[in-house]
Amino acid sequence: MPTLTRFRRRVAGGCVVVFAAALLAQELVGAHSDDDPASIYALAADRGDALLAQTLLLLVSTIALIPGIFGIVAAVRERGARLVHIGAGLAVLGALGHMAIVCVGLVFLEMPKAGDRAGMLALIDRLNESPTVGLIVFPLILCFGLSLLFLSLATWRARLVPGWVAAAVVAALVVHFGLPEDVPGVGAVANGLAAFGFMFIGVRVARSADGPEPAADVSAAAVPQPA
């Protein structure tokens, strides 16, 4: 494998690890609140540092996801190729959804500084109830969850990772979408399972740089024919 290709594969694998680690870290920061405007405003006012840390970690995770996708796609060649390309497309859409959450988080951080609590509560309520925001952001977040499913299945299908890695990601999605949000620890368990699986995927993508160079094309079409 050429040196440049090996370097790119290792960087991409490292990005997958960073993506997963930052995704888990932002969940463990603990900057959570109920969905009602008063709770969100109180979080921004009283725990602004935690909300900022959570927002920045989600930003880091989203940035690292993009080059990581290319590494996973490059590591999956024949078996799982269709799955990995579907997963890559969904992951890009999911990254857009996470960027929307980052932007909203930054807006929430500035609200207590405005000094107009009643006005800010009304704005948060409009954002929560807006069908336009919901119809745009929710499908993007759903795409992110589906991308984890397709990418993990693709790497398992390509025999890049063992089956338990894909099973861990599937379990994470079941916990996240199947259990009520008010159950304690749901977010930590779901993010932990997904992060663990994708850290393993990232390591395997990086190690795939040490694999053998693909065989050259020696098909009959490539062999000069006598005149």
N, C-alpha and C positions, 0 to 999 in steps of 0.2 A: 504494500500500500504506500503511495507517495507520501512524503513527509508532510506536505501541506494538507492533504486529505486527513491524515492521522491527527494533525493538530486541530483541524476543524471539528473532527468527531469528538475529540477529548473536550474541547471548549463547549460544544453543544451538550455533551453528557453532563458537564459541570453545571451548565445552565439549568438542566432539568432538576438536578439536585437542589440548586438554589431556589428554583421555583417552588419545589415541594416544601423545603425547609421554611421559607418565608411565608408560604400559605398557612402552614401549621402555626408558626410564631404569631401571626396576626390574630389567629383565633385564641391563642393562649394569653395574649395581652389582657384580655378580659374587658375590653371597652364595649360592653353590651348594654342595651336598654330595651324597654318595651317599645312597641310601635307607636304609642300615643305621643303627640307632639310635646307634652310636658316632660316626659321621660327623656326624649331625644335632646331637648333643650338643656335639661339638667345635666345630662352627660357631657355636652359640649362646654357647659359653664363650669362644672365641678371637676370633671376628669378630662380636661382638654388635652393634657399631655398623653394620656393613654389613647385617646381617640386619634391624636396626631400620629403616634407610633403605629397604631393599627393601620391607619390609612397609608403611611409610608411603606410599611411592610407589604401591604397588598399591591402597592405600586411596584415595588421591587420584584415581587412574585410575577406580576403581569409582564414586566419588561423581560425577565429571564425566560418566560414561557415561549416567546417568539423564536429565538434562536434554538431553544430546546426542541421545538417542533421539527425544525429542519433536520436536527440530528437523529430524531426518532425515525423520520421518514427515510433518511439515508441508510439507517441500519436495517430497515425492513425492506427486503428486495422483492421476493416472489410470494412466498407464503405470507398472507396477511396484507398484501399490497393495497387491495381495495379498502380494507378496514382502516389502514393507517392514513390513506388520503382523505377518507371521509372524516376521520378523527382530526386531522390537521385543519381541515376547513372549519369544522365546528369549534376547534380551539381558538382560531382567529376571531370568530364571532364571540366566543366566550370572553376573550381578552378585552374586546370592546365593552362587554357588559361590566367587567371588573373596573375598567377605566371610568365608566359612568359612576360606579360606586365610589371610586376614589374622588371624583369631582364633587359628588354630593357630600362626601365626608369633609372635604375642604370648605365647602359652603357652610356646613353645620358649625365648623370651628369658628367661623367669623360672625355667626349670628349673635352670640352674647355680647360682642363688642359694639353692636349697633345701639344698644340701650333701649330698644323698643321690644320688650318681651312679648306683648300682645300681638304686635305685627309679625314677629318671627314665628310665634306659635301658629298663627293663621297661615303663614307661608308653608310651614312644615306640613300642616294639615292638607293644604292644597296639593303638595307634592305626593303625599301618601295616597290621596284619593283620586289623583289625576289618571284617567283612563289612558291618556296619551303616553305618559311616563310608564305606566304598567305594561302597555302593549309593546313598548320598545325594549325596556330593560329586562322584564321577566323572561321573554324568549331568549335573550342573549345569555342570561344566567343559566337557563335550561340547556342551551347549547354547550356551555362550559362543562356541565355535568355529563352530558352525552359524549363529549370529546374525551373525557377521562375513560369512559367505558370503551369506546372504540380504540383508543390508543393502547390501552392495557391489553385488550383482546388481540390487537394486531401484533404486539410484541410477543405475546404468548403463542400466537399462531405461527410466528416466524421462529419460534424456539429460542428467542432471545432471553426470555425469562421463564421460570417455572409457573405452573398453573396457579399456585397459591397467591402469586402477585396479582393476577387478574381477579382472583376470588376476593382478595382484600379490597380492591377498588370497587367491585360489585357490592360488597358488604357496606362500604362507605356510602354508596349511593342509596342503598336500601335504608340505612339509618337516617341519612339526611332527608330523603323525600318521604320515607314511610312513617317516621315518628313525629309527634307534635314538637314544635319548636320550644315549647315551655318545659319539656322534659329536661332535667339537669344533665349537662354533659353531652348532649346530642351533638352539638357543633364540634366539641373537642374530639369525640370518638370518630365522627365522620371524617374530619380533617386529618386526624391522626392516621387512620387506616389508608386514606388516599395518599397522604404524604409519604408514609412508609413504603407503599407500593411504588410510587414514582421516584423516590430516592434510589430504590433498587434498580428501576429501569434506567435512571441516569447513570448509575455506576456501570451497568452493562453496556449502555451506549458508548460510554467513554472507553471501556475495555475492548469494545468491538474494533477500535482503531488498531489493535494489535493483531487482528485477524489476518488471514492470508489475502493477498491481492487477487481480485476477481480474475478468472481465466480470460485470456484474449479470445476474440471471435475468430474461429477457424472454420467457419461455415464454407460451403462450396462457393457461395457467392463472393466470398472474399479472396478465393484462390484464383490467380490469373489462369485463363484458359489458353491452350495452344491455338495458334492461328490456323 
